[in-house]
Amino acid sequence: MTAADGPTVESSANDEPLMVNTVGSWQNRPSARTRIPNLFMAGDYVRTHVDLATMEGANESGRAAVNALLDAAGSPAERVPMWELYQPPELDGLKMLDAQRYRSGLPNLFDTLPG
């Protein structure tokens, strides 16, 4: 489904500005800390703020795994810094307009291919 198709599948939604993820994949992705005390996960498949299979997501999950390991070990070592994905507020108006157009079955203003 493209943005030009409009909202034809109620259960499918993607508001991620970076890329399209498979619907429902977020729930299936593990976090860096697991229920097994000495098992930590890292890689582009791990749940992160980036929410994508990218080297940035892999880097973030690696830092989260290190912090989880240090916590589990009771280490006094300094924790690795973590950051949230920056969403520029200057784009909020365009995002709202795009959401309204999508709900109305209209294409994105930047779609250049004929429907």
C-alpha positions as CSV (number, residue, x, y, z in Angstrom):
1,M,0.0,0.0,0.0
2,T,1.3,3.4,-0.9
3,A,0.4,6.7,0.7
4,A,-1.6,7.5,-2.5
5,D,-3.8,4.5,-1.9
6,G,-5.2,6.0,1.3
7,P,-6.1,4.2,4.5
8,T,-7.4,0.9,3.1
9,V,-6.1,-1.4,5.8
10,E,-7.1,-0.3,9.3
11,S,-4.7,-2.5,11.2
12,S,-1.7,-1.3,9.1
13,A,0.0,1.9,10.3
14,N,3.5,3.3,10.0
15,D,4.4,6.7,11.4
16,E,8.1,6.1,11.4
17,P,9.9,8.8,9.4
18,L,13.0,6.7,8.6
19,M,11.7,3.6,6.8
20,V,8.9,1.2,6.7
21,N,8.9,-1.6,9.2
22,T,6.8,-4.8,9.0
23,V,3.5,-4.2,10.8
24,G,3.6,-5.8,14.2
25,S,7.4,-6.4,14.2
26,W,8.0,-4.1,17.3
27,Q,6.4,-6.6,19.7
28,N,8.5,-9.5,18.3
29,R,11.9,-7.7,18.8
30,P,13.8,-8.4,22.0
31,S,15.2,-5.8,24.3
32,A,18.9,-5.7,25.3
33,R,18.2,-7.0,28.8
34,T,16.5,-10.4,28.9
35,R,14.9,-12.5,31.7
36,I,18.1,-14.6,31.8
37,P,20.4,-12.8,34.2
38,N,23.6,-13.3,32.1
39,L,22.1,-13.0,28.6
40,F,22.1,-9.7,26.8
41,M,21.1,-8.9,23.2
42,A,22.6,-6.5,20.7
43,G,22.2,-6.0,17.0
44,D,20.0,-4.2,14.5
45,Y,17.1,-6.5,15.4
46,V,16.9,-5.4,19.1
47,R,14.2,-2.9,20.2
48,T,15.7,0.6,20.3
49,H,14.7,4.3,20.0
50,V,15.8,4.1,16.4
51,D,13.2,1.4,15.7
52,L,14.9,0.2,12.5
53,A,17.4,-2.4,11.3
54,T,20.3,0.0,10.9
55,M,23.9,0.3,12.1
56,E,22.6,3.2,14.3
57,G,20.1,0.8,15.9
58,A,22.8,-1.9,16.3
59,N,25.1,0.7,18.0
60,E,22.3,1.8,20.3
61,S,21.4,-1.8,21.3
62,G,25.1,-2.5,21.9
63,R,25.3,0.4,24.3
64,A,22.0,-0.7,26.0
65,A,23.5,-4.3,26.4
66,V,26.7,-2.9,28.0
67,N,24.6,-0.9,30.4
68,A,22.4,-3.9,31.3
69,L,25.6,-6.0,31.8
70,L,27.1,-3.4,34.1
71,D,23.9,-3.2,36.1
72,A,23.6,-7.0,36.4
73,A,27.2,-7.2,37.5
74,G,26.7,-4.4,40.1
75,S,29.6,-2.6,38.5
76,P,30.4,1.0,39.7
77,A,31.7,1.8,36.1
78,E,30.2,4.8,34.3
79,R,27.3,3.8,32.1
80,V,27.4,4.3,28.4
81,P,25.4,7.4,27.3
82,M,22.0,6.7,25.6
83,W,20.0,9.2,23.5
84,E,16.5,9.3,22.1
85,L,15.9,9.7,18.4
86,Y,15.6,13.4,17.7
87,Q,12.3,14.4,16.0
88,P,12.6,18.0,14.7
89,P,9.6,20.0,15.9
90,E,9.8,22.1,12.7
91,L,8.2,19.1,10.9
92,D,5.2,18.6,13.2
93,G,2.9,20.8,11.1
94,L,3.8,18.9,7.9
95,K,3.3,15.5,9.8
96,M,-0.2,16.6,11.0
97,L,-1.2,17.8,7.5
98,D,0.1,14.5,6.0
99,A,-2.0,12.5,8.6
100,Q,-5.1,14.5,7.7
101,R,-4.6,14.0,4.0
102,Y,-4.0,10.3,4.6
103,R,-7.2,9.9,6.6
104,S,-9.0,11.7,3.7
105,G,-7.6,9.3,1.1
106,L,-5.4,12.0,-0.4
107,P,-1.8,11.5,-1.5
108,N,1.1,13.1,0.4
109,L,1.9,16.5,-1.0
110,F,5.4,15.3,-2.0
111,D,4.2,12.3,-4.0
112,T,5.3,13.0,-7.5
113,L,4.2,9.8,-9.3
114,P,0.8,9.8,-10.9
115,G,-1.7,7.5,-9.2
